[in-house]
Amino acid sequence: MRQEQNPEAPNEKQESSKTPGASLSLSPYVSIFHNGFQVLLRFPAAQREERRGKREIFECICRPVTEGPGVPDGSGRRGNTCDRKRWGMSEKEDGGGGASNVGPGGTLRIFGRLRFRGFLFLLYFPFICDWVVLGPREVEIDIGPPGFWRYFSEHVTDAISIAEGRGFVGGSVVPRFGVEVFLKKKEKEKMTKQNVVVAEAAGLNMAITVAMAESSLLPPPGPTKQAGGYIAISRRKLLKKLETGGGAARINAWVESMRASSPTHIKSVPSLQASTDQSSWILHHPSALSMFEQIMNASQGKQIVMFLDYDGTLSPIVEDPDRAFMSEAMRKAVRDVARYFPTAIVSGRCRDKVYSFVQLAELYYAGSHGMDIKGPAKGPKYKKAKKSVLFQPASEFLPMIDEVYKALVEKTKSIPGAKVENNKFCVSVHFRCVDEKRWSGLAEQVRSVLKEYPKLRLSQGRKVLEIRPTIKWDKGKALEFLLESLGFANCNDVLPVYIGDDRTDEDAFKVLRQRGQGFGILVSKNPKDTNASYSLQEPAEVMDFLHRLVEWKRLSLRGRSRV
Ligand SMILES: O=P(O)(O)OC[C@H]1O[C@H](O[C@H]2O[C@H](CO)[C@@H](O)[C@H](O)[C@H]2O)[C@H](O)[C@@H](O)[C@@H]1O
């Protein structure tokens, strides 16, 4: 076993084997042992592999301790130091206890809120493997001040990962809890074949501290380095090829890129690697539901403005684009949100079409990827908002788009399942119902039409190629335009929240990062290269988020009226 032994720390292996307790095999990758004061995770699969000389094993020791909390605040302020004696670390090794020195051999303490129902002595670390929540009763923990994930990813580049924050209960009810992470040694292995960097930890010690503590909330994740490379094939590279390559290379790039974004291909990645990718992704883009309170705290004194993409965000992805209906429950959720916050739908669809799906006159609509913006038919109720808004920066392209639409219909009619959708200022060519073997043929037809129109460009969505004018206008620009129309052009007292699932939503996420204002929330079950700060898995979670937003607003208004 290659785990680094700490001379002053208790010998976890001996302790665990001596003490009567409970042991549980959670998956081929992890077994858990606890004796009431100590939890030991073991990785039998890794052990087997080590025996075969393939891999170094790691073990994770988690123990409730009672010493006082230390809270990293991301500003370099020193938190309390860890119990170095217990872990046999020098001050140098634990980085002085301050958050700024966290790294291998350092310590990080995180505090969060503990919520749980029932009584359970187990632990859930989704980052280590893909086992699910345990036990007869539900246990849930939110950890991490808002800046933690950003902080962690920037400073602890050598960590394998850390729990997203569910499921540790030390046996008694504590309203706060903390996590100490000791990073001792770590190895990286490059999977050059697929452009994937897989992190493998050798000797990761993790102490879970259960302690009464006041939480210290860090600033919410703002602009950070983009964390990339979570999916099996580097999308960025493919897109580059897509823009620069010609002929067959370009076609292949389109098709490859479309395949790379297909969940079926992500599933085919071996599960340990997939779960590492997944956990790394969750680390960088925690759930907007579990971080809800931190997001709301960041909105104190600010006007939240909601931006919602349509397909894949408010409605589930379906085969027939004309039948992508939104549920009545979702409509109600959006209507409620719009009661309290200015709300815009930002879609690649033609504005009229998306309006016919959403049917809420009180919203702002930005159709055709933001190239067709209109204010609420009912008239804006926000004081600073412009009276009427109508903006169509690509009007001169209308005849050209019409022409291209007709040409594409003609060219693709022989390909079963292909569908061309006229989105007024742009055109979508759908691949979803086309046999994958024919994707190259369809992409070739698109290219043959597009080459006659140098003023048009191509972007890619979920099994769709989108043709649009080369003007510098996208969902990000639309977001900025709408903020301005609402009277928030150069304000600090606004918090835009953009929820979207698609590549074209990245333009909006990027704008938020650049402005250092608000949050992007990506709707996705799978790791993706994204500029969003948070994630939600699917439209159902989007609806939960909208419900919580409304509930939070109602409660805060009620609280204010009582005062
Ligand atoms: O910006 P959005 O509102 O997300 O629009 C992007 C595209 O959405 C639609 O296509 C997608 O949803 C369809 C229905 O679920 C699905 O069949 C298709 O595969 C997806 O790509 C819409 O039909 C496109 O025109 C939009 O560009």
The ligand as a Tripos MOL2 file, in Angstrom:
@<TRIPOS>MOLECULE
LIG
   27    28     1     0     0
SMALL
NO_CHARGES

@<TRIPOS>ATOM
      1 O1        -32.2460   28.3160  -27.5190 O.co2     1 LIG1
      2 P1        -33.2370   27.2160  -27.3730 P.3       1 LIG1
      3 O2        -34.5710   27.6800  -26.9290 O.co2     1 LIG1
      4 O3        -32.7060   26.1160  -26.5220 O.co2     1 LIG1
      5 O4        -33.3860   26.6320  -28.8520 O.3       1 LIG1
      6 C1        -32.3650   25.8710  -29.4570 C.3       1 LIG1
      7 C2        -32.9920   24.9680  -30.4750 C.3       1 LIG1
      8 O5        -34.0630   24.3240  -29.7910 O.3       1 LIG1
      9 C3        -34.9240   23.4840  -30.5510 C.3       1 LIG1
     10 O6        -34.1940   22.2980  -30.8600 O.3       1 LIG1
     11 C4        -33.8940   21.5190  -29.7330 C.3       1 LIG1
     12 O7        -35.1080   21.0770  -29.1270 O.3       1 LIG1
     13 C5        -35.9200   20.2130  -29.9550 C.3       1 LIG1
     14 C6        -37.1970   19.9200  -29.2160 C.3       1 LIG1
     15 O8        -36.9580   19.3380  -27.9820 O.3       1 LIG1
     16 C7        -35.1220   18.9540  -30.3060 C.3       1 LIG1
     17 O9        -35.8790   18.1130  -31.1600 O.3       1 LIG1
     18 C8        -33.8250   19.3500  -31.0000 C.3       1 LIG1
     19 O10       -33.0210   18.2110  -31.2350 O.3       1 LIG1
     20 C9        -33.0380   20.3430  -30.1380 C.3       1 LIG1
     21 O11       -31.8930   20.8090  -30.8160 O.3       1 LIG1
     22 C10       -35.4120   24.2060  -31.7700 C.3       1 LIG1
     23 O12       -36.1670   23.3140  -32.5310 O.3       1 LIG1
     24 C11       -34.2880   24.8060  -32.5590 C.3       1 LIG1
     25 O13       -34.8040   25.5490  -33.6410 O.3       1 LIG1
     26 C12       -33.5190   25.7560  -31.6600 C.3       1 LIG1
     27 O14       -32.4510   26.3160  -32.3770 O.3       1 LIG1
@<TRIPOS>BOND
     1     1     2 2
     2     2     3 1
     3     2     4 1
     4     2     5 1
     5     5     6 1
     6     6     7 1
     7     7     8 1
     8     7    26 1
     9     8     9 1
    10     9    10 1
    11     9    22 1
    12    10    11 1
    13    11    12 1
    14    11    20 1
    15    12    13 1
    16    13    14 1
    17    13    16 1
    18    14    15 1
    19    16    17 1
    20    16    18 1
    21    18    19 1
    22    18    20 1
    23    20    21 1
    24    22    23 1
    25    22    24 1
    26    24    25 1
    27    24    26 1
    28    26    27 1
@<TRIPOS>SUBSTRUCTURE
     1 LIG1         1 GROUP 0 **** ****
